[in-house]
Amino acid sequence: MSTELVIAAYDAYLDWLDDVDKKIKVTVYRKGDEPKQRKGEILIEPNQGRCVHTFFNHIYTNYDNLSDYTFFAQDYPFDHWENIIEILNDGTPETYEATAQLKIGGYYGYHFNTITIPSSRGGCMWNLRETKQHGNGKVLVCDNSKFPEYSKYSDLNTDISIYWKKLFTSDTPNEYEFIPGGHFGITKKHAQLRSKDFYKQIIDLLLQEDNAPWIIERLECYIFNPKIK
């Protein structure tokens, strides 16, 4: 069983990757002008689409030779996914599933930390509710303008349904369920339930629309839910 960790790097130190088991393939993609920290880092230009673009670009470009399990994380994941190293080093599908907040077939959404007072480490975990639309687990919920997380930023209050209709033919939901932070793992088999062209559509949106990274994060669970057409 092959396992890969994909990192979207920008300006955080990556020393923590030294603690990841050497049997796990680590692929680091870097955007921006920060110097490379590790041998083999892959530069992505232009610097658009944030980490969300990095993740979907990896799926698209490696579609036919994805690892059996691929996990996607930011360069500092611990406020979104505090126990990432322990989970990956355990290396068993049973642990991947049991520690995920949300499971949809071979998709695993992660959101966990033990922060009690917001600080430079990050903010506290969001309060999640049981999913009503996907598999098993818990999710954060927003309305069509991305409330609650970005409601205070008026320039980010974009109509999610516009993006939904560009990607899906299923009916638009009344509310959107998602994993805050967008950290996830996926099996090769589950990723390939969607076509390569579909992932190219997502990448194009991320490069064309400034708000797309936040929208696609909210649509991630639907992207990987094969019941959504």
N, CA, C and O of each residue as an XYZ file, in Angstrom:
916
protein
N       0.844     -1.190      0.000
C       0.000      0.000      0.000
C       0.881      1.243      0.000
O       1.711      1.410      0.893
N       0.712      2.111     -0.985
C       1.512      3.335     -1.071
C       0.754      4.506     -0.450
O      -0.459      4.639     -0.617
N       1.491      5.349      0.269
C       0.911      6.501      0.950
C       1.745      7.731      0.624
O       2.974      7.675      0.608
N       1.062      8.844      0.365
C       1.750     10.085      0.000
C       1.146     11.254      0.768
O      -0.067     11.330      0.966
N       2.014     12.156      1.192
C       1.585     13.394      1.830
C       1.941     14.547      0.906
O       3.106     14.737      0.557
N       0.920     15.324      0.508
C       1.111     16.472     -0.386
C       0.999     17.744      0.447
O       0.008     17.958      1.145
N       2.031     18.584      0.363
C       2.085     19.815      1.147
C       1.999     21.023      0.227
O       2.724     21.114     -0.764
N       1.107     21.950      0.562
C       1.040     23.244     -0.115
C       1.873     24.225      0.701
O       1.429     24.686      1.753
N       3.082     24.550      0.227
C       4.028     25.363      0.996
C       4.002     26.812      0.542
O       3.880     27.121     -0.644
N       4.121     27.696      1.541
C       4.253     29.121      1.238
C       5.361     29.740      2.087
O       6.434     30.047      1.566
N       5.119     29.929      3.399
C       6.122     30.613      4.209
C       6.371     29.987      5.574
O       7.084     30.567      6.393
N       5.799     28.816      5.835
C       6.000     28.174      7.129
C       7.211     27.241      7.077
O       7.561     26.722      6.017
N       7.852     27.031      8.242
C       8.961     26.093      8.321
C       8.438     24.672      8.208
O       7.379     24.339      8.739
N       9.195     23.844      7.511
C       8.750     22.483      7.231
C       9.545     21.436      8.002
O       9.560     20.266      7.619
N      10.204     21.841      9.082
C      10.992     20.894      9.864
C      10.146     19.737     10.382
O      10.656     18.636     10.589
N       8.858     19.983     10.590
C       7.986     18.941     11.123
C       7.886     17.730     10.206
O       7.524     16.640     10.650
N       8.204     17.916      8.936
C       8.140     16.791      8.005
C       9.205     15.734      8.311
O       9.088     14.588      7.878
N      10.239     16.123      9.055
C      11.265     15.154      9.444
C      10.705     14.082     10.365
O      11.297     13.012     10.505
N       9.564     14.362     10.997
C       8.949     13.404     11.917
C       7.984     12.455     11.213
O       7.461     11.528     11.832
N       7.748     12.683      9.927
C       6.873     11.793      9.162
C       7.648     10.541      8.776
O       8.790     10.618      8.321
N       7.018      9.393      8.961
C       7.662      8.108      8.664
C       8.252      8.110      7.259
O       7.608      8.549      6.306
N       9.483      7.613      7.140
C      10.204      7.646      5.865
C       9.557      6.782      4.792
O       9.862      6.931      3.609
N       8.660      5.876      5.197
C       7.983      5.042      4.189
C       6.903      5.823      3.449
O       6.389      5.363      2.429
N       6.555      7.012      3.965
C       5.537      7.848      3.335
C       6.209      8.795      2.347
O       7.145      9.508      2.710
N       5.753      8.807      1.141
C       6.271      9.741      0.133
C       5.771     11.140      0.464
O       4.575     11.333      0.678
N       6.667     12.111      0.509
C       6.289     13.496      0.798
C       6.562     14.336     -0.448
O       7.686     14.372     -0.948
N       5.528     15.008     -0.941
C       5.641     15.882     -2.102
C       5.291     17.296     -1.665
O       4.189     17.551     -1.178
N       6.243     18.218     -1.845
C       6.050     19.605     -1.425
C       5.950     20.491     -2.662
O       6.858     20.525     -3.492
N       4.844     21.200     -2.770
C       4.657     22.192     -3.820
C       4.802     23.578     -3.189
O       4.232     23.840     -2.131
N       5.554     24.451     -3.828
C       5.782     25.782     -3.269
C       5.255     26.847     -4.216
O       5.453     26.787     -5.430
N       4.574     27.831     -3.619
C       4.151     29.032     -4.338
C       4.797     30.247     -3.681
O       5.170     30.202     -2.508
N       4.927     31.330     -4.441
C       5.482     32.554     -3.887
C       6.992     32.627     -4.022
O       7.609     31.797     -4.689
N       7.584     33.637     -3.379
C       9.010     33.930     -3.536
C       9.877     33.390     -2.414
O      11.087     33.617     -2.417
N       9.295     32.681     -1.452
C      10.111     32.125     -0.376
C      11.059     31.068     -0.944
O      10.668     30.309     -1.831
N      12.299     31.005     -0.449
C      13.246     30.013     -0.967
C      12.827     28.594     -0.609
O      12.166     28.367      0.405
N      13.212     27.659     -1.438
C      12.904     26.259     -1.156
C      13.629     25.807      0.111
O      14.766     26.199      0.369
N      12.952     24.984      0.883
C      13.521     24.477      2.131
C      14.014     23.048      2.020
O      14.910     22.631      2.753
N      13.419     22.292      1.089
C      13.723     20.864      1.030
C      14.034     20.467     -0.408
O      13.469     21.013     -1.356
N      14.922     19.530     -0.548
C      15.281     19.021     -1.864
C      14.054     18.428     -2.546
O      13.281     17.697     -1.926
N      13.883     18.746     -3.814
C      12.788     18.159     -4.581
C      11.496     18.929     -4.550
O      10.508     18.494     -5.141
N      11.473     20.089     -3.862
C      10.248     20.893     -3.870
C       9.890     21.293     -5.303
O      10.763     21.543     -6.134
N       8.597     21.348     -5.565
C       8.097     21.668     -6.908
C       7.485     23.060     -6.883
O       6.561     23.319     -6.112
N       7.991     23.952     -7.717
C       7.466     25.324     -7.776
C       6.245     25.365     -8.675
O       6.259     24.832     -9.784
N       5.178     26.008     -8.185
C       3.970     26.187     -8.978
C       3.802     27.671     -9.286
O       3.814     28.507     -8.383
N       3.651     27.979    -10.528
C       3.363     29.358    -10.965
C       2.141     29.335    -11.865
O       1.936     28.357    -12.584
N       1.312     30.390    -11.851
C       1.426     31.574    -11.002
C       0.983     31.270     -9.572
O       0.403     30.218     -9.303
N       1.263     32.207     -8.652
C       0.884     32.040     -7.255
C      -0.582     32.439     -7.094
O      -0.898     33.527     -6.611
N      -1.460     31.540     -7.506
C      -2.902     31.779     -7.431
C      -3.591     30.532     -6.887
O      -3.042     29.430     -6.930
N      -4.791     30.727     -6.379
C      -5.624     29.596     -5.978
C      -5.335     29.011     -4.622
O      -5.989     28.054     -4.206
N      -4.340     29.585     -3.904
C      -4.019     29.148     -2.555
C      -3.755     27.640     -2.500
O      -3.456     27.022     -3.522
N      -3.865     27.054     -1.311
C      -3.551     25.635     -1.163
C      -4.556     24.754     -1.894
O      -4.230     23.642     -2.310
N      -5.765     25.250     -2.048
C      -6.809     24.447     -2.706
C      -6.391     24.111     -4.142
O      -6.574     22.984     -4.601
N      -5.835     25.087     -4.837
C      -5.351     24.843     -6.192
C      -4.234     23.806     -6.194
O      -4.203     22.928     -7.057
N      -3.318     23.901     -5.232
C      -2.219     22.941     -5.140
C      -2.747     21.527     -5.009
O      -2.260     20.613     -5.674
N      -3.736     21.344     -4.158
C      -4.275     20.006     -3.924
C      -4.911     19.427     -5.186
O      -4.624     18.293     -5.569
N      -5.774     20.211     -5.827
C      -6.471     19.684     -6.999
C      -5.546     19.585     -8.207
O      -5.744     18.741     -9.081
N      -4.544     20.444     -8.251
C      -3.566     20.337     -9.323
C      -2.786     19.012     -9.211
O      -2.466     18.385    -10.221
N      -2.492     18.606     -7.989
C      -1.807     17.327     -7.801
C      -2.670     16.169     -8.296
O      -2.182     15.280     -8.993
N      -3.955     16.183     -7.933
C      -4.841     15.111     -8.387
C      -4.912     15.079     -9.907
O      -4.868     14.013    -10.521
N      -5.022     16.264    -10.506
C      -5.139     16.336    -11.965
C      -3.872     15.847    -12.665
O      -3.944     15.019    -13.574
N      -2.729     16.349    -12.250
C      -1.480     16.027    -12.946
C      -1.005     14.599    -12.679
O      -0.228     14.044    -13.456
N      -1.473     14.008    -11.580
C      -1.058     12.636    -11.242
C      -2.222     11.654    -11.326
O      -2.182     10.579    -10.726
N      -3.234     12.021    -12.056
C      -4.499     11.281    -12.059
C      -4.306      9.779    -12.271
O      -4.934      8.972    -11.584
N      -3.459      9.407    -13.199
C      -3.298      7.988    -13.551
C      -2.299      7.255    -12.666
O      -2.232      6.027    -12.704
N      -1.528      7.979    -11.876
C      -0.538      7.306    -11.018
C      -0.559      7.836     -9.586
O       0.485      7.984     -8.951
N      -1.765      8.121     -9.089
C      -1.912      8.533     -7.695
C      -1.492      7.404     -6.758
O      -1.586      6.226     -7.105
N      -1.029      7.776     -5.572
C      -0.748      6.779     -4.545
C      -2.056      6.139     -4.084
O      -3.137      6.686     -4.299
N      -1.943      4.977     -3.449
C      -3.157      4.310     -2.958
C      -3.915      5.207     -1.992
O      -5.144      5.267     -2.021
N      -3.169      5.912     -1.127
C      -3.727      6.902     -0.216
C      -2.915      8.181     -0.341
O      -1.689      8.158     -0.235
N      -3.602      9.297     -0.567
C      -2.928     10.593     -0.631
C      -3.588     11.521      0.373
O      -4.813     11.609      0.448
N      -2.749     12.217      1.149
C      -3.227     13.164      2.146
C      -2.734     14.555      1.785
O      -1.610     14.724      1.313
N      -3.591     15.556      2.013
C      -3.313     16.925      1.583
C      -3.325     17.852      2.790
O      -4.263     17.834      3.587
N      -2.265     18.674      2.922
C      -2.156     19.546      4.094
C      -1.436     20.836      3.737
O      -0.659     20.891      2.784
N      -1.709     21.873      4.520
C      -0.987     23.132      4.410
C       0.396     22.976      5.048
O       0.674     21.975      5.708
N       1.265     23.983      4.843
C       2.618     23.871      5.384
C       2.650     23.951      6.906
O       3.599     23.470      7.525
N       1.631     24.550      7.521
C       1.445     24.467      8.970
C       0.025     23.951      9.202
O      -0.915     24.743      9.264
N      -0.141     22.637      9.330
C      -1.498     22.078      9.386
C      -2.082     21.950     10.775
O      -3.253     21.595     10.906
N      -1.315     22.226     11.821
C      -1.662     21.744     13.159
C      -2.863     22.425     13.796
O      -3.492     21.839     14.677
N      -3.203     23.640     13.384
C      -4.418     24.248     13.931
C      -5.669     23.664     13.276
O      -6.760     23.744     13.840
N      -5.514     23.082     12.094
C      -6.633     22.416     11.420
C      -6.622     20.909     11.668
O      -7.671     20.268     11.736
N      -5.408     20.353     11.801
C      -5.268     18.891     11.883
C      -4.073     18.590     12.778
O      -2.974     18.298     12.305
N      -4.315     18.667     14.073
C      -3.240     18.632     15.055
C      -2.488     17.298     15.086
O      -1.274     17.280     15.287
N      -3.185     16.199     14.891
C      -2.584     14.875     15.034
C      -2.222     14.240     13.693
O      -2.217     13.015     13.570
N      -1.925     15.050     12.706
C      -1.625     14.554     11.363
C      -0.449     13.590     11.366
O      -0.510     12.552     10.706
N       0.624     13.905     12.093
C       1.817     13.056     12.074
C       1.501     11.692     12.676
O       1.889     10.663     12.123
N       0.799     11.678     13.805
C       0.463     10.412     14.455
C      -0.400      9.544     13.545
O      -0.198      8.333     13.462
N      -1.357     10.161     12.868
C      -2.255      9.399     11.994
C      -1.502      8.806     10.817
O      -1.667      7.630     10.493
N      -0.673      9.623     10.178
C       0.060      9.127      9.020
C       1.062      8.053      9.419
O       1.203      7.049      8.721
N       1.759      8.254     10.534
C       2.767      7.281     10.949
C       2.154      5.966     11.404
O       2.804      4.923     11.341
N       0.895      6.007     11.867
C       0.200      4.765     12.192
C       0.032      3.917     10.940
O       0.235      2.703     10.958
N      -0.347      4.588      9.845
C      -0.302      3.958      8.534
C      -1.331      2.899      8.236
O      -1.112      2.068      7.354
N      -2.456      2.897      8.945
C      -3.473      1.882      8.676
C      -4.771      2.531      8.215
O      -5.157      3.574      8.743
N      -5.448      1.935      7.245
C      -6.739      2.469      6.800
C      -7.745      2.603      7.935
O      -8.580      3.508      7.923
N      -7.670      1.704      8.919
C      -8.591      1.770     10.048
C      -8.407      3.073     10.828
O      -9.383      3.686     11.262
N      -7.148      3.492     11.004
C      -6.872      4.746     11.703
C      -7.258      5.939     10.846
O      -7.809      6.913     11.360
N      -6.982      5.881      9.559
C      -7.374      6.966      8.663
C      -8.873      7.243      8.788
O      -9.303      8.394      8.863
N      -9.653      6.171      8.809
C     -11.111      6.312      8.873
C     -11.577      6.756     10.264
O     -12.411      7.653     10.385
N     -11.038      6.129     11.303
C     -11.526      6.373     12.657
C     -11.245      7.791     13.134
O     -11.980      8.315     13.971
N     -10.187      8.426     12.613
C      -9.805      9.762     13.069
C     -10.354     10.876     12.192
O     -10.190     12.053     12.512
N     -10.996     10.523     11.100
C     -11.576     11.535     10.218
C     -12.869     12.073     10.803
O     -13.650     11.325     11.391
N     -13.094     13.367     10.644
C     -14.377     13.939     11.053
C     -15.491     13.518     10.106
O     -16.645     13.385     10.514
N     -15.145     13.308      8.844
C     -16.143     12.941      7.841
C     -15.563     11.891      6.914
O     -14.416     11.997      6.478
N     -16.353     10.886      6.618
C     -15.942      9.834      5.693
C     -17.007      9.679      4.617
O     -18.188      9.501      4.914
N     -16.567      9.751      3.355
C     -17.450      9.482      2.214
C     -16.725      8.462      1.345
O     -15.904      8.830      0.505
N     -17.027      7.183      1.543
C     -16.296      6.162      0.811
C     -14.810      6.248      1.123
O     -14.398      6.064      2.269
N     -13.999      6.530      0.093
C     -12.557      6.645      0.274
C     -12.081      8.067      0.448
O     -10.907      8.353      0.212
N     -12.963      8.973      0.856
C     -12.593     10.354      1.176
C     -12.664     10.538      2.682
O     -13.623     10.110      3.323
N     -11.628     11.186      3.251
C     -11.570     11.427      4.684
C     -11.288     12.903      4.939
O     -10.246     13.416      4.532
N     -12.206     13.585      5.607
C     -12.027     14.994      5.933
C     -11.560     15.147      7.378
O     -12.130     14.537      8.284
N     -10.518     15.967      7.598
C      -9.915     16.083      8.932
C     -10.037     17.502      9.480
O      -9.778     18.483      8.782
N     -10.436     17.583     10.743
C     -10.465     18.861     11.463
C     -10.395     18.559     12.946
O     -11.357     18.063     13.533
N      -9.241     18.862     13.561
C      -9.070     18.556     14.977
C      -7.927     19.374     15.565
O      -6.843     19.435     14.984
N      -8.164     20.004     16.712
C      -7.080     20.532     17.530
C      -7.543     20.623     18.979
O      -8.733     20.504     19.271
N      -6.587     20.834     19.882
C      -6.905     20.924     21.312
C      -6.678     22.341     21.831
O      -6.514     22.541     23.034
N      -6.669     23.315     20.941
C      -6.452     24.706     21.324
C      -7.670     25.211     22.104
O      -8.806     25.059     21.656
N      -7.427     25.805     23.260
C      -8.519     26.347     24.072
C      -8.524     27.870     24.092
O      -9.559     28.496     24.322
N      -7.344     28.465     23.844
C      -7.233     29.915     23.772
C      -6.551     30.278     22.456
O      -5.405     29.885     22.241
N      -7.215     31.010     21.578
C      -6.603     31.375     20.292
C      -5.270     32.095     20.500
O      -5.145     32.963     21.364
N      -4.286     31.719     19.697
C      -2.942     32.298     19.820
C      -2.237     32.147     18.487
O      -2.881     31.909     17.465
N      -0.915     32.285     18.488
C      -0.141     32.103     17.268
C      -0.224     30.669     16.759
O       0.088     30.395     15.600
N      -0.645     29.758     17.629
C      -0.843     28.366     17.204
C      -2.065     28.225     16.313
O      -2.181     27.256     15.563
N      -2.983     29.193     16.391
C      -4.212     29.130     15.616
C      -5.427     29.288     16.505
O      -5.312     29.534     17.705
N      -6.595     29.142     15.898
C      -7.842     29.285     16.628
C      -8.380     27.958     17.118
O      -7.863     26.898     16.765
N      -9.415     28.019     17.930
C     -10.047     26.813     18.454
C     -10.776     26.076     17.336
O     -11.100     26.648     16.296
N     -11.020     24.813     17.576
C     -11.802     24.017     16.625
C     -13.188     24.622     16.439
O     -13.765     25.192     17.365
N     -13.707     24.485     15.227
C     -15.103     24.833     14.991
C     -15.995     23.770     15.612
O     -15.620     22.599     15.679
N     -17.168     24.175     16.063
C     -18.168     23.229     16.537
C     -18.876     22.628     15.328
O     -19.551     23.331     14.576
N     -18.716     21.353     15.155
C     -19.286     20.667     14.005
C     -20.582     19.956     14.391
O     -20.817     19.653     15.561
N     -21.415     19.697     13.386
C     -22.663     18.966     13.617
C     -22.655     17.700     12.767
O     -21.876     17.573     11.822
N     -23.525     16.779     13.118
C     -23.655     15.551     12.326
C     -24.084     15.896     10.898
O     -24.973     16.722     10.687
N     -23.442     15.255      9.930
C     -23.795     15.515      8.536
C     -25.195     15.005      8.221
O     -25.618     13.964      8.724
N     -25.903     15.746      7.390
C     -27.210     15.327      6.902
C     -27.151     14.936      5.422
O     -28.106     14.380      4.880
N     -26.015     15.234      4.775
C     -25.923     15.060      3.330
C     -24.859     14.064      2.883
O     -24.898     13.591      1.747
N     -23.917     13.741      3.752
C     -22.784     12.906      3.347
C     -22.542     11.790      4.345
O     -22.512     12.037      5.551
N     -22.371     10.584      3.873
C     -21.795      9.479      4.623
C     -21.949      9.531      6.125
O     -23.054      9.660      6.652
N     -20.820      9.428      6.804
C     -20.801      9.410      8.260
C     -19.839     10.465      8.779
O     -18.742     10.625      8.245
N     -20.247     11.189      9.825
C     -19.330     12.125     10.440
C     -19.939     13.478     10.715
O     -21.159     13.647     10.720
N     -19.047     14.455     10.947
C     -19.464     15.796     11.322
C     -18.901     16.834     10.357
O     -17.864     16.633      9.725
N     -19.624     17.952     10.265
C     -19.276     18.999      9.298
C     -19.589     20.368      9.896
O     -20.313     20.484     10.884
N     -19.024     21.402      9.270
C     -19.449     22.776      9.500
C     -20.449     23.127      8.407
O     -20.378     22.601      7.297
N     -21.361     24.001      8.724
C     -22.431     24.337      7.779
C     -22.393     25.826      7.471
O     -22.178     26.646      8.364
N     -22.604     26.176      6.196
C     -22.714     27.587      5.831
C     -23.900     27.778      4.903
O     -24.408     26.826      4.311
N     -24.330     29.025      4.787
C     -25.403     29.322      3.852
C     -24.799     29.702      2.503
O     -23.598     29.538      2.287
N     -25.620     30.202      1.615
C     -25.180     30.438      0.244
C     -24.160     31.563      0.106
O     -23.499     31.668     -0.928
N     -24.019     32.414      1.139
C     -23.043     33.498      1.075
C     -21.792     33.179      1.891
O     -21.003     34.074      2.193
N     -21.610     31.907      2.249
C     -20.461     31.404      2.988
C     -20.503     31.699      4.480
O     -19.529     31.403      5.173
N     -21.591     32.272      5.013
C     -21.730     32.435      6.459
C     -21.643     31.042      7.111
O     -22.245     30.118      6.563
N     -20.954     30.824      8.217
C     -20.504     31.856      9.150
C     -19.085     32.359      8.942
O     -18.793     33.496      9.314
N     -18.197     31.569      8.369
C     -16.775     31.872      8.530
C     -16.340     33.187      7.918
O     -15.526     33.894      8.513
N     -16.858     33.542      6.736
C     -16.359     34.722      6.060
C     -17.393     35.831      5.935
O     -17.231     36.736      5.117
N     -18.443     35.774      6.726
C     -19.503     36.765      6.602
C     -19.021     38.175      6.916
O     -19.573     39.146      6.399
N     -17.987     38.301      7.766
C     -17.506     39.634      8.130
C     -16.673     40.281      7.034
O     -16.362     41.470      7.104
N     -16.313     39.498      6.018
C     -15.543     40.046      4.903
C     -16.470     40.198      3.702
O     -16.719     39.228      2.987
N     -16.969     41.378      3.481
C     -18.002     41.578      2.475
C     -17.536     41.171      1.086
O     -18.340     40.713      0.274
N     -16.230     41.335      0.799
C     -15.747     41.013     -0.538
C     -15.670     39.510     -0.777
O     -15.452     39.067     -1.904
N     -15.850     38.723      0.288
C     -15.828     37.278      0.133
C     -17.226     36.671      0.180
O     -17.370     35.453      0.075
N     -18.248     37.491      0.335
C     -19.618     36.981      0.380
C     -20.131     36.741     -1.040
O     -20.883     37.544     -1.592
N     -19.711     35.632     -1.606
C     -20.026     35.283     -2.978
C     -21.107     34.218     -3.022
O     -21.161     33.355     -2.146
N     -21.947     34.266     -4.004
C     -23.023     33.310     -4.189
C     -22.441     31.942     -4.555
O     -21.966     31.746     -5.674
N     -22.478     31.011     -3.621
C     -21.893     29.693     -3.866
C     -22.626     28.954     -4.975
O     -22.023     28.169     -5.706
N     -23.928     29.205     -5.100
C     -24.717     28.461     -6.087
C     -24.229     28.699     -7.521
O     -24.408     27.848     -8.392
N     -23.615     29.856     -7.756
C     -23.068     30.134     -9.097
C     -21.996     29.104     -9.436
O     -21.950     28.586    -10.552
N     -21.136     28.813     -8.464
C     -20.075     27.826     -8.677
C     -20.650     26.415     -8.734
O     -20.201     25.581     -9.521
N     -21.651     26.159     -7.888
C     -22.289     24.843     -7.890
C     -22.784     24.506     -9.304
O     -22.549     23.406     -9.803
N     -23.455     25.441     -9.927
C     -24.046     25.181    -11.240
C     -22.999     25.020    -12.338
O     -23.281     24.457    -13.395
N     -21.785     25.520    -12.080
C     -20.698     25.318    -13.051
C     -20.127     23.907    -12.973
O     -19.545     23.410    -13.938
N     -20.299     23.263    -11.811
C     -19.676     21.957    -11.590
C     -20.662     20.796    -11.556
O     -20.314     19.679    -11.938
N     -21.884     21.046    -11.103
C     -22.815     19.947    -10.846
C     -24.141     20.138    -11.574
O     -24.536     21.256    -11.902
N     -24.817     19.015    -11.817
C     -26.179     19.054    -12.352
C     -27.205     18.698    -11.274
O     -28.400     18.922    -11.465
N     -26.752     18.145    -10.139
C     -27.662     17.876     -9.017
C     -28.240     19.191     -8.493
O     -27.663     20.261     -8.686
N     -29.388     19.088     -7.827
C     -30.035     20.277     -7.286
C     -29.129     20.965     -6.255
O     -28.402     20.308     -5.511
N     -29.190     22.284     -6.229
C     -28.422     23.061     -5.264
C     -28.962     22.822     -3.855
O     -30.172     22.923     -3.650
N     -28.113     22.509     -2.881
C     -28.606     22.295     -1.520
C     -29.028     23.610     -0.860
O     -28.607     24.687     -1.283
N     -29.847     23.515      0.160
C     -30.283     24.708      0.892
C     -29.170     25.263      1.769
O     -29.135     26.460      2.051
N     -28.262     24.394      2.198
C     -27.090     24.791      2.967
C     -25.941     23.873      2.572
O     -26.145     22.778      2.047
N     -24.728     24.350      2.838
C     -23.539     23.624      2.389
C     -22.779     23.075      3.587
O     -22.535     23.784      4.563
N     -22.416     21.820      3.501
C     -21.648     21.166      4.549
C     -20.200     21.022      4.093
O     -19.934     20.650      2.949
N     -19.257     21.321      5.006
C     -17.847     21.237      4.599
C     -16.952     21.014      5.808
O     -17.377     21.153      6.955
N     -15.702     20.663      5.522
C     -14.674     20.504      6.539
C     -13.841     21.779      6.561
O     -13.159     22.071      5.578
N     -13.872     22.551      7.650
C     -13.116     23.803      7.695
C     -11.611     23.549      7.572
O     -11.068     22.657      8.224
N     -10.955     24.335      6.740
C      -9.525     24.166      6.497
C      -9.212     23.314      5.291
O      -8.137     23.443      4.705
N     -10.130     22.445      4.909
C      -9.979     21.687      3.667
C      -8.892     20.635      3.670
O      -8.438     20.249      2.593
N      -8.441     20.141      4.838
C      -7.444     19.079      4.882
C      -8.149     17.736      4.699
O      -9.178     17.474      5.323
N      -7.594     16.902      3.852
C      -8.277     15.643      3.576
C      -7.317     14.581      3.080
O      -6.186     14.862      2.685
N      -7.808     13.346      3.115
C      -7.126     12.222      2.501
C      -8.081     11.549      1.538
O      -9.299     11.661      1.669
N      -7.511     10.844      0.562
C      -8.370     10.194     -0.431
C      -7.659      8.983     -1.021
O      -6.442      8.989     -1.205
N      -8.429      7.955     -1.310
C      -7.857      6.802     -1.985
C      -7.805      7.064     -3.489
O      -8.576      7.864     -4.020
N      -6.899      6.389     -4.154
C      -6.798      6.525     -5.615
C      -8.121      6.139     -6.272
O      -8.598      6.823     -7.178
N      -8.705      5.040     -5.807
C      -9.959      4.567     -6.396
C     -11.057      5.604     -6.259
O     -11.831      5.822     -7.191
N     -11.129      6.253     -5.086
C     -12.196      7.228     -4.871
C     -11.955      8.491     -5.699
O     -12.899      9.048     -6.259
N     -10.724      8.940     -5.781
C     -10.418     10.129     -6.593
C     -10.808      9.912     -8.042
O     -11.269     10.839     -8.708
N     -10.628      8.694     -8.534
C     -10.886      8.405     -9.943
C     -12.364      8.135    -10.238
O     -12.722      7.805    -11.369
N     -13.223      8.276     -9.217
C     -14.659      8.237     -9.490
C     -15.097      9.470    -10.270
O     -16.126      9.448    -10.945
N     -14.315     10.551    -10.177
C     -14.532     11.741    -11.001
C     -13.526     11.719    -12.151
O     -12.436     11.161    -12.023
N     -13.899     12.325    -13.261
C     -13.026     12.319    -14.430
C     -11.890     13.333    -14.283
O     -11.974     14.279    -13.500
N     -10.851     13.113    -15.040
C      -9.736     14.061    -15.052
C     -10.195     15.426    -15.555
O      -9.735     16.456    -15.064
N     -11.085     15.436    -16.519
C     -11.610     16.705    -17.047
C     -12.365     17.486    -15.977
O     -12.334     18.716    -15.968
N     -13.039     16.780    -15.079
C     -13.758     17.447    -13.998
C     -12.782     18.202    -13.095
O     -13.043     19.341    -12.707
N     -11.665     17.569    -12.765
C     -10.656     18.245    -11.939
C     -10.049     19.431    -12.679
O      -9.692     20.433    -12.059
N      -9.930     19.327    -13.993
C      -9.416     20.463    -14.775
C     -10.373     21.648    -14.681
O      -9.928     22.795    -14.632
N     -11.665     21.390    -14.657
C     -12.658     22.456    -14.470
C     -12.430     23.193    -13.162
O     -12.479     24.421    -13.107
N     -12.180     22.431    -12.118
C     -11.956     23.024    -10.794
C     -10.692     23.868    -10.800
O     -10.689     24.976    -10.266
N      -9.630     23.367    -11.390
C      -8.371     24.112    -11.470
C      -8.563     25.417    -12.231
O      -8.044     26.456    -11.823
N      -9.293     25.371    -13.313
C      -9.534     26.591    -14.108
C     -10.279     27.630    -13.282
O      -9.951     28.815    -13.342
N     -11.275     27.205    -12.514
C     -12.013     28.141    -11.655
C     -11.085     28.768    -10.622
O     -11.172     29.964    -10.346
N     -10.209     27.967    -10.059
C      -9.298     28.455     -9.025
C      -8.304     29.467     -9.573
O      -7.835     30.334     -8.837
N      -7.983     29.368    -10.837
C      -7.055     30.310    -11.446
C      -7.746     31.565    -11.965
O      -7.106     32.600    -12.153
N      -9.050     31.471    -12.196
C      -9.780     32.586    -12.802
C     -10.495     33.471    -11.783
O     -10.701     34.658    -12.033
N     -10.872     32.906    -10.639
C     -11.737     33.611     -9.696
C     -11.022     33.795     -8.361
O     -10.566     32.816     -7.769
N     -10.917     35.024     -7.881
C     -10.217     35.293     -6.622
C     -10.875     34.613     -5.426
O     -10.192     34.196     -4.491
N     -12.196     34.503     -5.455
C     -12.920     33.904     -4.329
C     -12.997     32.381     -4.403
O     -13.461     31.736     -3.463
N     -12.547     31.810     -5.509
C     -12.734     30.381     -5.743
C     -12.139     29.474     -4.664
O     -12.763     28.466     -4.335
N     -10.955     29.778     -4.087
C     -10.428     28.856     -3.065
C     -11.380     28.640     -1.899
O     -11.514     27.514     -1.419
N     -12.042     29.689     -1.433
C     -12.970     29.560     -0.315
C     -14.248     28.836     -0.742
O     -14.843     28.094      0.038
N     -14.660     29.063     -1.993
C     -15.860     28.383     -2.493
C     -15.594     26.893     -2.674
O     -16.387     26.061     -2.232
N     -14.483     26.554     -3.321
C     -14.173     25.151     -3.565
C     -13.977     24.401     -2.250
O     -14.334     23.227     -2.150
N     -13.412     25.067     -1.240
C     -13.306     24.437      0.080
C     -14.677     24.027      0.579
O     -14.828     22.956      1.167
N     -15.685     24.869      0.351
C     -17.033     24.569      0.802
C     -17.720     23.521     -0.068
O     -18.717     22.927      0.342
N     -17.194     23.297     -1.252
C     -17.774     22.292     -2.148
C     -16.971     20.989     -2.157
O     -17.317     20.047     -2.871
N     -15.910     20.940     -1.369
C     -15.014     19.781     -1.393
C     -15.749     18.471     -1.143
O     -15.538     17.495     -1.863
N     -16.600     18.441     -0.142
C     -17.307     17.190      0.187
C     -18.195     16.730     -0.962
O     -18.354     15.530     -1.186
N     -18.770     17.675     -1.686
C     -19.633     17.345     -2.826
C     -18.801     16.891     -4.022
O     -19.204     16.003     -4.773
N     -17.638     17.514     -4.185
C     -16.730     17.107     -5.253
C     -16.371     15.627     -5.104
O     -16.255     14.900     -6.090
N     -16.199     15.198     -3.853
C     -15.798     13.814     -3.608
C     -16.962     12.916     -3.186
O     -16.742     11.804     -2.705
N     -18.179     13.385     -3.361
C     -19.346     12.559     -3.096
C     -19.929     12.096     -4.439
O     -20.557     12.895     -5.134
N     -19.740     10.852     -4.811
C     -20.175     10.389     -6.137
C     -21.680     10.404     -6.347
O     -22.147     10.254     -7.476
N     -22.462     10.585     -5.254
C     -23.900     10.686     -5.413
C     -24.318     12.028     -5.994
O     -25.428     12.169     -6.507
N     -23.426     13.018     -5.914
C     -23.697     14.329     -6.494
C     -23.275     14.291     -7.959
O     -22.113     14.023     -8.266
N     -24.199     14.554     -8.846
C     -23.928     14.418    -10.277
C     -23.387     15.719    -10.856
O     -23.102     15.791    -12.052
